Amino acid sequence: MNNDIMMPIIISLKVSIISTIITSILSIFIAWMMVKFNKKNGSVLEAIITLPLVLPPSILGYILLIVIGNNGLIGKIFYDNFGWSVIFTWKACVIASVIVSFPLMYQNCKASFQSIDKKILNAARTMGASEWKIFFRIAIPLAYTGIISGLVLAFARSLGEFGATMMVAGNIPNKTQTIPLAMYYAVERGDKTMANTLMIVVVIFSFSLIYFLNRWLEKRRNRNAEV
C-alpha cells in the first residue's frame, strides 16, 4: 500500500484507540454512578447522554464547532489565553469520535451493571468493603462481558465516524484525513483504487471485530450454561 492509503488507516487507528480509551473510562464511571444513585433527574441526563445516537452527525459537528472552535464557548478561552487550537487537528477527530461512540459504550456498561445481583453488592457492603473496592473488585469483573462488547462497538463506531469529524477536523492529508474522509474524497475525484482498497480494509476489519466478539460471547454463554 502507498502512503496515500496507509496514512488514513494509521490516523483512523490512532484516533479510534485514543477515543475508545477515553470513552471506556467515562462510560464505565458514569454508567456505574447512574445505576448506583438512580436519581429522579436521571432521565434528563440519560437523554443528553444518548442524544448523539439520534442527532445527525453534521449537527453534532456544528455543536462541537460552537463549543470548541477558536471562537467557541470553550475553545475561545484556550485560544485567546494559551494559543491552543483544537479545530482541524487530530485531537478534534478524537473529540468527535468520543461524542458519537460514547452512547454505545454507556448503554452496554449500564445494562451490565444493572444485571448484577444487588444482593452480592449489599453483602460486600455489610462485610465492610468500600464503594471503590466494590466497584473495582466486584462490579467491573461481573460486568466485564458487557464492557468488552461496548469497547468493540465504540471502537468500530469511532473507526467509521465521518460527519462530525469533517465539521471539526476537515480533510487534511497526513493530519486529519481518516478512512471515511479519504474514501469520500477518493470517490469524488474518481480514484476507485484508493476507495476500493480502503473499503475492503474497513469491511474486513469491522467484520473481524464483530465476528470474534460474537464467537467470544457465544463461548461465554455455553460455558455459563455448562456451569
Kinemage of the C-alpha trace (Angstrom):
@kinemage 1
@onewidth
@group {chain A} dominant
@subgroup {mainchain}
@vectorlist {calphas} color= white
{ca met a 1} P 0.000 0.000 0.000
{ca asn a 2} L 1.212 3.508 -0.818
{ca asn a 3} L 1.399 6.375 1.660
{ca asp a 4} L -1.903 7.911 0.492
{ca ile a 5} L -3.694 4.739 1.603
{ca met a 6} L -1.626 3.923 4.685
{ca met a 7} L -1.860 7.343 6.357
{ca pro a 8} L -5.675 7.422 6.648
{ca ile a 9} L -5.536 3.904 8.138
{ca ile a 10} L -2.861 4.925 10.664
{ca ile a 11} L -4.713 8.120 11.613
{ca ser a 12} L -8.027 6.253 11.968
{ca leu a 13} L -6.482 3.587 14.209
{ca lys a 14} L -4.748 6.238 16.321
{ca val a 15} L -7.949 8.252 16.725
{ca ser a 16} L -10.083 5.162 17.385
{ca ile a 17} L -7.747 3.723 20.019
{ca ile a 18} L -7.409 7.005 21.929
{ca ser a 19} L -11.115 7.832 21.718
{ca thr a 20} L -12.084 4.312 22.826
{ca ile a 21} L -9.837 4.570 25.889
{ca ile a 22} L -11.415 7.916 26.832
{ca thr a 23} L -14.921 6.654 26.074
{ca ser a 24} L -14.466 3.486 28.120
{ca ile a 25} L -13.249 5.345 31.222
{ca leu a 26} L -16.079 7.895 31.068
{ca ser a 27} L -18.761 5.331 30.208
{ca ile a 28} L -17.864 2.840 32.936
{ca phe a 29} L -17.744 5.510 35.632
{ca ile a 30} L -20.905 7.399 34.557
{ca ala a 31} L -22.889 4.196 33.972
{ca trp a 32} L -21.975 2.971 37.462
{ca met a 33} L -22.994 6.294 39.007
{ca met a 34} L -26.313 6.265 37.133
{ca val a 35} L -27.101 2.717 38.237
{ca lys a 36} L -25.944 3.292 41.799
{ca phe a 37} L -27.738 6.554 42.533
{ca asn a 38} L -30.621 6.452 40.007
{ca lys a 39} L -31.783 9.994 40.833
{ca lys a 40} L -35.160 11.394 39.752
{ca asn a 41} L -33.476 13.731 37.273
{ca gly a 42} L -31.519 10.843 35.838
{ca ser a 43} L -33.838 10.654 32.845
{ca val a 44} L -32.730 14.135 31.773
{ca leu a 45} L -29.062 13.180 31.948
{ca glu a 46} L -29.856 9.881 30.218
{ca ala a 47} L -31.496 11.774 27.350
{ca ile a 48} L -28.452 14.045 26.995
{ca ile a 49} L -26.073 11.082 27.015
{ca thr a 50} L -27.985 9.155 24.337
{ca leu a 51} L -28.768 12.208 22.184
{ca pro a 52} L -25.789 11.640 19.838
{ca leu a 53} L -27.415 8.357 18.759
{ca val a 54} L -30.307 10.201 17.102
{ca leu a 55} L -28.800 13.538 16.086
{ca pro a 56} L -27.335 13.794 12.558
{ca pro a 57} L -23.514 13.759 12.695
{ca ser a 58} L -23.359 17.125 10.923
{ca ile a 59} L -25.444 18.651 13.733
{ca leu a 60} L -23.084 17.165 16.315
{ca gly a 61} L -20.152 18.591 14.387
{ca tyr a 62} L -21.732 22.036 14.309
{ca ile a 63} L -22.415 21.909 18.056
{ca leu a 64} L -18.771 20.979 18.616
{ca leu a 65} L -17.704 23.950 16.474
{ca ile a 66} L -19.802 26.227 18.684
{ca val a 67} L -18.199 24.767 21.805
{ca ile a 68} L -14.547 24.070 20.928
{ca gly a 69} L -13.987 26.296 17.883
{ca asn a 70} L -11.458 29.133 18.146
{ca asn a 71} L -14.399 31.494 18.638
{ca gly a 72} L -16.467 28.925 20.544
{ca leu a 73} L -17.678 28.918 24.128
{ca ile a 74} L -14.715 26.927 25.455
{ca gly a 75} L -12.303 26.956 22.536
{ca lys a 76} L -12.008 30.768 22.590
{ca ile a 77} L -10.748 30.729 26.178
{ca phe a 78} L -7.888 28.370 25.360
{ca tyr a 79} L -7.129 30.032 22.014
{ca asp a 80} L -7.014 33.603 23.362
{ca asn a 81} L -5.088 32.793 26.544
{ca phe a 82} L -2.803 29.947 25.515
{ca gly a 83} L -2.902 29.895 21.723
{ca trp a 84} L -4.274 26.333 21.780
{ca ser a 85} L -6.442 25.390 18.830
{ca val a 86} L -8.192 22.025 18.684
{ca ile a 87} L -10.065 22.601 15.435
{ca phe a 88} L -8.533 20.980 12.335
{ca thr a 89} L -6.205 18.742 14.337
{ca trp a 90} L -6.282 15.022 15.098
{ca lys a 91} L -7.456 15.960 18.592
{ca ala a 92} L -10.688 17.256 17.049
{ca cys a 93} L -11.103 13.833 15.415
{ca val a 94} L -10.753 12.208 18.837
{ca ile a 95} L -13.325 14.529 20.422
{ca ala a 96} L -15.816 13.879 17.616
{ca ser a 97} L -15.281 10.121 17.920
{ca val a 98} L -15.781 10.203 21.688
{ca ile a 99} L -19.068 12.091 21.321
{ca val a 100} L -20.563 9.690 18.766
{ca ser a 101} L -19.305 6.446 20.331
{ca phe a 102} L -19.969 7.275 23.986
{ca pro a 103} L -23.697 6.349 23.970
{ca leu a 104} L -22.973 2.846 22.634
{ca met a 105} L -20.381 2.154 25.308
{ca tyr a 106} L -22.520 3.723 28.013
{ca gln a 107} L -25.617 1.668 27.200
{ca asn a 108} L -23.651 -1.595 27.288
{ca cys a 109} L -21.994 -0.698 30.587
{ca lys a 110} L -25.248 0.396 32.188
{ca ala a 111} L -27.091 -2.768 31.126
{ca ser a 112} L -24.258 -4.898 32.512
{ca phe a 113} L -24.192 -3.090 35.843
{ca gln a 114} L -27.989 -3.348 36.119
{ca ser a 115} L -27.795 -7.111 35.606
{ca ile a 116} L -25.595 -7.587 38.694
{ca asp a 117} L -27.448 -9.121 41.622
{ca lys a 118} L -27.703 -6.343 44.208
{ca lys a 119} L -27.542 -8.939 46.982
{ca ile a 120} L -23.893 -9.531 46.092
{ca leu a 121} L -23.104 -5.816 46.344
{ca asn a 122} L -25.027 -5.398 49.589
{ca ala a 123} L -23.283 -8.425 51.069
{ca ala a 124} L -19.920 -6.846 50.283
{ca arg a 125} L -21.032 -3.630 51.979
{ca thr a 126} L -22.116 -5.446 55.139
{ca met a 127} L -18.675 -7.054 55.252
{ca gly a 128} L -17.067 -3.617 55.288
{ca ala a 129} L -15.935 -3.291 51.663
{ca ser a 130} L -15.534 0.302 50.491
{ca glu a 131} L -17.525 1.581 47.496
{ca trp a 132} L -14.357 1.839 45.418
{ca lys a 133} L -13.428 -1.746 46.254
{ca ile a 134} L -16.939 -2.913 45.369
{ca phe a 135} L -16.674 -1.024 42.072
{ca phe a 136} L -13.261 -2.336 41.011
{ca arg a 137} L -13.256 -5.803 42.625
{ca ile a 138} L -16.894 -6.854 42.195
{ca ala a 139} L -18.918 -4.692 39.777
{ca ile a 140} L -16.425 -4.450 36.918
{ca pro a 141} L -15.465 -8.177 36.947
{ca leu a 142} L -19.144 -9.163 36.951
{ca ala a 143} L -19.977 -6.698 34.160
{ca tyr a 144} L -16.906 -7.188 32.002
{ca thr a 145} L -18.737 -9.099 29.249
{ca gly a 146} L -20.913 -6.071 28.520
{ca ile a 147} L -17.923 -3.759 28.913
{ca ile a 148} L -15.938 -5.708 26.305
{ca ser a 149} L -18.921 -5.630 23.937
{ca gly a 150} L -19.197 -1.893 24.418
{ca leu a 151} L -15.484 -1.440 23.754
{ca val a 152} L -15.716 -3.255 20.432
{ca leu a 153} L -18.810 -1.324 19.334
{ca ala a 154} L -17.302 2.003 20.413
{ca phe a 155} L -14.074 1.265 18.545
{ca ala a 156} L -15.951 0.274 15.394
{ca arg a 157} L -18.128 3.395 15.620
{ca ser a 158} L -15.049 5.600 16.037
{ca leu a 159} L -13.422 3.950 13.046
{ca gly a 160} L -16.415 4.797 10.864
{ca glu a 161} L -17.050 8.339 12.112
{ca phe a 162} L -17.461 10.814 9.240
{ca gly a 163} L -19.920 13.711 9.610
{ca ala a 164} L -18.864 15.282 12.909
{ca thr a 165} L -15.186 14.731 12.100
{ca met a 166} L -15.493 16.529 8.771
{ca met a 167} L -17.079 19.538 10.506
{ca val a 168} L -14.440 19.991 13.226
{ca ala a 169} L -11.302 18.452 11.702
{ca gly a 170} L -11.676 18.847 7.947
{ca asn a 171} L -9.892 16.664 5.430
{ca ile a 172} L -6.191 17.433 5.827
{ca pro a 173} L -3.972 14.687 4.336
{ca asn a 174} L -1.479 13.151 6.795
{ca lys a 175} L -3.096 15.136 9.631
{ca thr a 176} L -6.871 14.681 9.994
{ca gln a 177} L -7.774 12.554 6.983
{ca thr a 178} L -9.358 9.427 8.438
{ca ile a 179} L -10.514 6.425 6.377
{ca pro a 180} L -14.125 7.634 5.828
{ca leu a 181} L -12.913 11.077 4.750
{ca ala a 182} L -10.260 9.620 2.466
{ca met a 183} L -12.847 7.330 0.873
{ca tyr a 184} L -15.326 10.164 0.342
{ca tyr a 185} L -12.829 12.393 -1.438
{ca ala a 186} L -11.351 9.463 -3.366
{ca val a 187} L -14.809 8.741 -4.801
{ca glu a 188} L -15.287 12.438 -5.579
{ca arg a 189} L -12.113 12.594 -7.661
{ca gly a 190} L -12.719 9.204 -9.266
{ca asp a 191} L -9.886 7.336 -7.556
{ca lys a 192} L -11.557 3.926 -7.435
{ca thr a 193} L -8.368 2.098 -6.488
{ca met a 194} L -7.963 4.040 -3.257
{ca ala a 195} L -11.692 3.964 -2.456
{ca asn a 196} L -11.948 0.208 -3.050
{ca thr a 197} L -8.825 -0.562 -1.034
{ca leu a 198} L -9.982 1.458 1.975
{ca met a 199} L -13.464 -0.036 1.707
{ca ile a 200} L -12.077 -3.579 1.741
{ca val a 201} L -9.813 -2.785 4.719
{ca val a 202} L -12.677 -1.325 6.782
{ca val a 203} L -15.160 -4.090 5.901
{ca ile a 204} L -12.705 -6.883 6.724
{ca phe a 205} L -11.539 -5.220 9.929
{ca ser a 206} L -15.065 -4.396 11.152
{ca phe a 207} L -16.368 -7.851 10.223
{ca ser a 208} L -13.498 -9.478 12.102
{ca leu a 209} L -14.201 -7.399 15.217
{ca ile a 210} L -17.888 -8.289 15.278
{ca tyr a 211} L -17.299 -11.931 14.322
{ca phe a 212} L -14.762 -12.611 17.065
{ca leu a 213} L -16.870 -10.680 19.590
{ca asn a 214} L -19.880 -12.876 18.773
{ca arg a 215} L -17.764 -16.029 18.965
{ca trp a 216} L -16.397 -14.952 22.341
{ca leu a 217} L -19.880 -14.143 23.671
{ca glu a 218} L -21.181 -17.492 22.415
{ca lys a 219} L -18.384 -19.367 24.182
{ca arg a 220} L -19.131 -17.404 27.349
{ca arg a 221} L -22.820 -18.359 27.166
{ca asn a 222} L -22.006 -22.021 26.555
{ca arg a 223} L -19.534 -22.069 29.445
{ca asn a 224} L -22.070 -20.498 31.790
{ca ala a 225} L -24.759 -22.939 30.642
{ca glu a 226} L -22.475 -25.890 31.453
{ca val a 227} L -21.841 -24.493 34.913
